[in-house]
């Protein structure tokens, strides 16, 4: 299916004949009975506050890039099955047909799963909160690292650093692996850690061939309601859940240009916004350049892939 990135900006959906299950920072989720419909809007958040302006094409990029990765990962038998069913609106139940125009391209039909109360973060490079942690303690989330590393440096080996899954508007809290085991059980925790690290390493190798460094990523898992089998859910390896850097501009020792909303964060920091709602409007050039970064990430990773 050809992906169109020229549709109108969608900030919120209201499908009166479908049952709204939840509305997150970016996604509106509808309960279709046997399955869920996840609609990625063009909303964007920064510092845990949803901004008043949407980013053109953002929801379509998130949906289509997740779909690409779900399909790509399905070639590996040692990667857990995912909740993914389809992003083709013609495959959706008949109840969705009145909303086809809005749904096409930005929505995903998925199997139901019981989300686990943890987020699985894999870090391959020293950046963000990991860099701040290392500067303070010489560790990332309690895991010791060699001395003398610099910002954005590739880590000797990727680190698995779980966190809690905070409610909207709150911050996730890093936890130890032992705490994760106590929350979801030792066997499940060990399986998810192994899968997260394997998934990251394979995806990072693929992305480098396409000119993108995946510095880190956040994964979410659930369990099948009938079998209890762990399954990969939510989005996967998108600019919202991962830190993407252009390989040809990579230079350790400083922060890196990125394919995500860092451009928005930098603008909001430059105007000294206090990070409290209501958020300010974004200038047209910031919106346009952020949209271009999302689309470029999709183009490099998913178009003409091998």
Long-range contacts (C-beta under 8 A, 24 or more apart in sequence): 1-87, 1-88, 3-60, 3-64, 3-105, 3-298, 4-60, 4-104, 4-105, 5-56, 5-57, 5-60, 5-61, 5-295, 6-57, 7-57, 7-60, 7-105, 7-106, 9-42, 9-54, 9-55, 9-56, 10-41, 10-42, 10-54, 10-59, 10-102, 10-106, 11-41, 11-42, 11-43, 11-54, 12-41, 12-43, 13-39, 13-41, 13-99, 13-102, 15-96, 15-98, 15-99, 17-95, 17-98, 18-95, 18-96, 18-99, 24-168, 25-50, 25-168, 26-58, 26-59, 26-62, 26-240, 32-93, 32-95, 32-96, 32-109, 34-112, 35-85, 35-93, 35-109, 35-110, 35-111, 35-112, 36-83, 36-109, 36-110, 36-111, 36-112, 37-92, 37-96, 37-103, 37-107, 37-108, 37-109, 37-110, 38-63, 38-107, 38-108, 38-110, 39-102, 39-103, 39-106, 39-107, 40-106, 40-107, 40-108, 40-235, 41-106, 44-261, 44-264, 44-290, 46-261, 46-264, 46-265, 46-268, 46-279, 47-265, 47-268, 47-275, 48-168, 48-169, 48-170, 48-171, 48-275, 49-169, 49-275, 49-276, 49-277, 49-279, 50-279, 51-264, 51-279, 51-280, 51-281, 51-282, 52-278, 52-279, 52-280, 52-281, 53-281, 53-282, 53-287, 55-261, 55-287, 55-290, 55-291, 55-294, 56-287, 56-288, 56-291, 57-291, 57-294, 57-295, 58-290, 58-291, 58-294, 59-106, 60-105, 60-106, 61-238, 61-239, 61-294, 61-295, 61-297, 61-298, 62-106, 62-235, 62-238, 62-239, 62-240, 62-294, 63-87, 63-105, 63-106, 63-107, 63-108, 64-105, 64-298, 64-302, 65-237, 65-238, 65-239, 65-297, 65-298, 65-301, 65-302, 66-108, 66-235, 66-236, 66-237, 66-238, 67-108, 68-298, 68-301, 68-302, 68-305, 69-203, 69-236, 69-237, 70-232, 70-236, 72-203, 72-206, 72-305, 73-199, 73-202, 73-203, 73-232, 73-236, 76-198, 76-202, 78-195, 78-198, 79-195, 79-198, 79-199, 79-232, 80-191, 80-192, 80-195, 80-221, 80-229, 80-230, 80-231, 80-232, 81-229, 81-231, 81-232, 82-231, 82-232, 82-233, 82-236, 83-110, 83-111, 83-112, 83-113, 83-222, 83-231, 83-232, 83-233, 84-108, 84-110, 84-111, 85-109, 85-110, 85-111, 110-233, 111-224, 111-231, 112-225, 113-222, 113-223, 113-224, 113-225, 113-231, 113-233, 114-222, 114-223, 114-224, 114-225, 115-165, 115-220, 115-221, 115-222, 115-233, 115-234, 116-183, 116-184, 116-188, 116-192, 116-220, 116-221, 116-222, 116-223, 116-230, 117-164, 117-165, 117-183, 117-184, 118-162, 118-163, 118-164, 118-165, 118-175, 118-180, 118-183, 118-184, 118-221, 119-162, 119-163, 119-164, 119-165, 119-172, 119-218, 119-219, 119-220, 120-160, 120-162, 120-192, 120-193, 120-196, 120-218, 120-219, 120-220, 120-221, 121-160, 121-161, 121-162, 121-163, 121-216, 121-217, 121-218, 121-219, 122-158, 122-159, 122-160, 122-161, 122-196, 122-197, 122-199, 122-200, 122-216, 122-217, 122-219, 123-155, 123-158, 123-159, 123-161, 123-215, 123-216, 124-154, 124-155, 124-158, 124-200, 124-204, 124-214, 124-215, 124-216, 125-152, 125-153, 125-154, 125-155, 125-213, 125-215, 125-216, 125-243, 125-245, 126-150, 126-151, 126-152, 126-153, 126-154, 126-155, 127-151, 127-152, 127-215, 127-216, 127-243, 127-255, 127-256, 128-216, 128-243, 129-174, 130-159, 130-161, 130-216, 141-174, 141-176, 142-176, 150-252, 150-253, 151-252, 151-253, 151-254, 151-255, 152-215, 152-245, 152-250, 152-251, 152-252, 152-253, 152-254, 152-255, 152-256, 153-252, 153-253, 154-252, 158-197, 158-200, 158-201, 158-204, 160-193, 160-196, 160-197, 162-193, 165-220, 188-223, 188-230, 191-230, 192-221, 192-230, 195-230, 195-232, 199-232, 203-237, 207-244, 207-301, 208-247, 209-306, 210-300, 210-301, 210-305, 211-246, 211-247, 211-248, 211-300, 212-244, 212-245, 212-246, 212-247, 212-259, 212-297, 212-300, 212-301, 213-244, 213-245, 213-246, 213-247, 213-250, 213-256, 214-242, 214-243, 214-244, 215-242, 215-243, 215-244, 215-245, 215-256, 216-242, 216-243, 217-241, 217-242, 217-243, 218-242, 238-297, 239-293, 239-294, 239-297, 244-297, 258-293, 259-293, 259-294, 259-296, 259-297, 260-293, 260-294, 260-297, 261-290, 263-289, 263-290, 263-293, 264-290
